[in-house]
């Protein structure tokens, strides 16, 4: 992940920089909690990493009753709305779960999160724990405001091997091959792609990768840097056009706009054979391993990189997604809550038990020195694949809805939803988004 200002977000990971992996995205809650008196509060996400975080906090509370943490879980979509509202009102939890990028910058600009630079300097073992390129994504203007808390999360193209064998197909390596697969699967009564369109953010993965493959990481870097008219780059219009062409061809499952990613319904369509492929984050491997173990362990799940686009400028090894999730500490917390939070970050996170549990769940922690553990995992094929994506990526671009300011990100998702539903044209999308530059 090349070093970049969080604001500009085009994060590249040089081949020498990494030894990482995947994480989770959640949505709507609370779905469970770990109570612990009136101590520090923590909001986490439901989904793949939930059991690991819950056990970590329970272990901490058992050993530190005087520095307890109350943990509540929320699903991804509901969480994003809830936490922004709470933090904006100065009523956020002690531990603020995030992704970095423009949302973190908005918290920093509003003086809602603690500057952790001195803490990191005074505790070098914390800094040394992490892969440097991932750690950089918790920095704003050279100061640390967030620390990685789980695993790396590139977006992956998953496919059902049984379904592919049924129609005699191979996973697509180019956009042309992808489009050619659509009628094959439709004729077999199988949706080419599953999509959790109701949640909107899964739509974004298509735009992110297509813009990357067509124009390279510089296109979004200019958008994130608030360059006037940056959305007018031809790569954006071409990507939006290709999305609508895929939708017109019947590439997405019927009723995709009513399918919620929070409920894992998009994953279920893949492993039940109703859909051939799904473009989703590395974190859904954990959900499928839990909900459809025989599909995963039985060798029926395939995974590959996003196809190249003929004539595109982007390096095929570039990836998009999330480098990790992060903890920030609320500036509005009491001194005792802040003390408990920092002590947990220092001594309670990434214990051997936590690290082993993450790997066992099908994730790659964002810390150094875990190569031998990954190689010994029964999920080594997937973990090694994800590790390789991140390690070898010349550029790893942070998810756009997190990279941009909250206002821009919300407008982008709403208008992209309209693109998928063919209610606006690519030109209308571009015009609308250019008006959000600098907001």
N, C-alpha and C positions, 0 to 999 in steps of 0.2 A: 504494500500500500504506500505509494509515494507520499512523502510528507507534503501536506498542503494545509493551508489555513482551513479551519473547520467551515468557515463561511464559504470558501470557494469549493470545498467538498470533493474535488476530483482526487480521491485518495489512491495512490498507487502503491502496490506492494512489490518491492523489488525482490527478486528471487532469493537474495541472501537474507532478507529481513524477517522471514516468518517461520513459525512452527505452530500454526493455529487451528481454528475450526469453527463450528457452527453454533447457533443459538436459537432463541425463540422469539416469537411475535405473539401476543395474546389478544384478549378482547371482552368485556361486559361483566360486572361482578357485584358484590364480593362472592367468591365461590368457595371460600374457606378461610380460616384465620388461625393464627397461633397467638393466643393471648399471653400477655406478660406484664400485668400491672399497668402502671402509669409511666413506663419508660419510653424509650425511643419508639417511633412508629415507622413502619415500612410497608409500602405497597408494591406487590409483585404481580406478575402476569400468570394467568392460568395457562396450561399447556405443558410442553415438553419438560421444561426445567422446574416446574412447580414442586414436584416431590423432593428434588435435590435441595432447593432453597428452603423448603419447610423443615427438612431434617437438619440442615445447617443451623437454622435459627433455633430450633428446639435444643440442639446440642449446646449452642451458645447460652441460651437461657438456663439450662440445667447447671452449667458451670459458672454462670455469672448472674445470680439472682439479683444482684445490686445494680446491674447494667442491662436490664431486660429489654427485649424488643418485641413489640406487638406487630405481627405480620397479617396483612389482609391481601387477598387475591382478587384481581379483576380481569375480565376478558379484554383483549387488546383494544378494540374500538371504543368501548365505554371508558377504559382507562385513559386513553389519550385525551378525551374530552374532560373527564373528571379531574385529572391532574393539572391540566392547564388552568382550569377554573380555580382550583384550590390554591395553586401556587400564585396565580394572579391576585388572589385575595389575601395572600400572606398566610394561608392556612394549609399549606402543603404538609405532607408527612416529613418526618425527620430524614428518611432515606427517599430520595426522589429518583425513580427508575426512568431511564431515558436511553436515547440513541446517539446523543451528541448533536452536532450540526446546528441549524438555525434555531431550533427549539431551545437548545442549551444556551445559545447566545442571547435569546430573548430573556431567559432567566437571569443571566449575568447582567444584562443591561438594566434589568429591573431590581438588581441587588437582592435577589431571592435565594441565591446559593452561595455557599462558603468558598472562598479561595483556599484550595488545598495545597498550594505550592509549598508552604512552610512545612506542612505535615509530611509531604513526600520527601522533602529535603532532609528532614530530621529522621526519617525512617527509610533509609536507602533500600532495605530489603523489600519494601513494598514496590518501589520502582523497578527493582531488578527482577521481580516476579514476572512482569509482563513482557510481551513482545513489544519492542519500542514503537513500531509502526501503529499498533493498536492503541497504545497509551497516548499517542499524539492526538487522537480523536477526542480526548477529554480536555483538550487545551483550547483556550480562547485568548488571543493576543499574548501568547507565550506563558500564560498562567494556567495551572491545572484546576479545573472545576468539577471534574468527573473522573471516576476510575472504573475500568472494565470489571464486570462482575460475572461473566459466564463464558461464552464461546463465540467463535466467528460464524458468520451466516451468509455465505454467498447464495445467490439465487440459482437454482438448478432446474434443468429440464428432466422430469421424471417420466418414465414410460412403463407400461405393462407388457412384459416380454411375451406372455401367453397370447395377448391380443395381437401383438405384432406378428407372432408366428402364425396365427390364424389367418391373417391376410397376406402373409409372405412378404412382410415389409422390414426395413431396417430403419433405425432412428435417423432423423434428418440431419445432414451436415451443412446444408445450405437452405436459404429461404425458399428457393425453387423446389427443393425436395420436400420441404415442409408443406408447401401448398399442394404438391402432387399427391401427398398422402391423404388430404382431406376427402376427396371423392372415394378413395379406397375404403376408408373406415365408414363413411356414410353408407356405402353400398352394403356393408356388412352389418349395418344397424348399430354401429358404435360411434359415439361422439368422439371426434378427433381430439378435442381438448376440453378438460374440465376447467371451470373458472368460478371462483367465489365472488361474483360481481357485485353482490349486495354489499360486501364490505369495502368495495372501491379500491383499496390499496393493492389487491392482487392484480387489478388492471394495470397498475403503474409499472409492474415488472416488464410487461410487454413494451411499453414506451421506452423505458430505461435501456433495455437491451437493444432495441431496434435503433434508437438514436446513437447508442454506443457503436454498434456494428457499422452503421452508415457513415457517421461523421466523426467518430472517435470521442475521447473524454473531454476534449476542449469545448465541445458544444455545450455540455451542461456546466462546465467550469465557468463559461461566460455568463450563463443564466444565473448561476449561484453568486457570481461577482456583481450582479445587478447592472450588467452592461446594457445600455438602452437598445431596445429592439432585438435582444439576444434570442428570443423565442422565434424570430423570423428566419433563423438558420434553415436552409433547405432540408437539412437532415431531419428536423422536427416535422415538417410538413410531409416528407416522404414516409417517415415512420407512422404518422397518424393515418396516412392514406393506406399503407399496408395493413394496418390494424382493421380498417373498415373493409378492405378487400377480403381479409380472412373471415371477418364476421359475415360478409355477403355470401361467401362460399359455404357457410354453415360450419365454420371451423370450431365454434364454441357450442357447448352442450345447450340444448333447448332450455330456456328459463334461467340462464346463467345469472341474470340480474336479480334473481330472488334466492340465490344460493349464498349462504353465509360461510365465510372461512372460519369464523370463530367456533362453529360447531363441527369443524373438520369434514363437512359434507363434501367439499371439493375433493379431499383425499379419498373419501369412501367411494366416489364414482370411479376413481382410478383402480383401487384394489379389488373392487367388485366386477371389474371388466366392462363397466358401462361407458367408460371413457378410456381412450388410448394413452393420453398424455396429460400432464399438468405442469405448468411453469410456476414454481413456488420456492419459498425459502428453504435453506438447508435444515431449518428447524422442524419441518414436517416429517422428517425421517423418524424422529422420536415418537410422534403421534402415531404413525403407521406401525412402528415396531410394537407399540403398546396395543393398538386396536386391531391390527391385522398381522400378528406375528408370523403366521405361516407364509403369508405373502412375501414378507421381507426375508425371513430366514430360509425360505424354500427356493430362493433364487428367481422369483417371479418379478421382482422389482428391478428395473433398469434405470440408469441415470447417466446424463451426458451434459455437455456444454450447449449453450444457445447457438443455433446455426449462424454461419456467416451470411452476409448479404452481398450478392454479386456486385462488384464495383465499389464496395464500401471501404472507407478509410480506417476503420477501427481494427485494432489487433484482435484476432480471434481468441487470444488468451485473456483479454480483459474481462473483468467480471463486475457485477453490480450486487448490491445487497447491504448487509450491515457488518461492520468489523467486530462488533460485540454489543451487548447492552452495558449500561453504565449506572453507577450510583453517584449521585450528587448529594450533598448534605445541605439541608435547609438552613438558610441564614436566620430564619425566624425561630428555630428550635432553641430550647433552653440550653444553658451551658452543660448541664448534666446529660441531656439527650445527645448533644454534640460529642461529648466525651465518650459515651457508650457507643455511638455510631462509629467514631474513628477507631476505637479499640476493636470493634467487630471487623472493620475493614482491614486492620493490621493483623489481627490474630484469628479471626473467625472465618475468613473467606479463604477458599482454595486450600483447605486442609487436605491431607492425603485422602480422607474419607470423601470429601466433597469432589475432589478431582476424579477419584475412582468412580464415584456415582455418576458424574457427568459423562464420562467415557462409556460407562455401562448403559447409559440411557441412549447412546448413539450420538454424542456430541463431542467436539474437540475443544477443550478449555484453552483460553487465550494466555497460556503461561508457558514458560520455558521448560525444557527438560522432560517432555512427556512422550518422546518418539517411541521408546520401547513399550510403553503402555498402549499406545495406539496399535502398534504392530501385533500385540498380544490379544487384541480385542476380537471377539467373534464378528464384529461389525467393521473389521479392518478395511474391507474393500471400499465401503462408503466413506469411512473416516479418512482413509488415505487419499481418496478421490477429492474430498473437500479440502483436505490439507494441501494437496497439490494445486488445486485451483487458486487458493489464497497465496501460497508460497511462490507460485510461478507467474502470477498476474502482473503484467507491467503496470496496469491501472485497476484499482478497485474503487468504484464510485459508490459513495454512501447513498442509501435510498433517498430519492429526491424529496419525499414528503417530510423527511427529517432534516435534510440538508437545508431546505428553504425555511424562510420565516413561517410561523404558523399561518398567517394570512395568505401567503402565497401557496403554501402547501394545501390548505383547504380548498382554495379556488381551483388549483390544478386537479385535485381528485374529483371535484364536482363536475368540472368541464370534461375531464377524461371519461367519466361515466357517460356523459352525453355523446361523446365520440363513439363509444362502443355500442350505444343504442341507436346510432345514426340520427341523432336529433340535432347535431350541429356539424358543420364542415370543418376540415382541418384549418382552413383559413380563419374561420370564426374562433376556433380554439386559440390560434396564434395571436390574433388581435386582442382577445380577452386577456391572455396571459401577459402580453407585452404591457398592458395597462397596470399589472401588479408589480412590475419591476420597481424596486426600491421601497416596497411597502412591507 
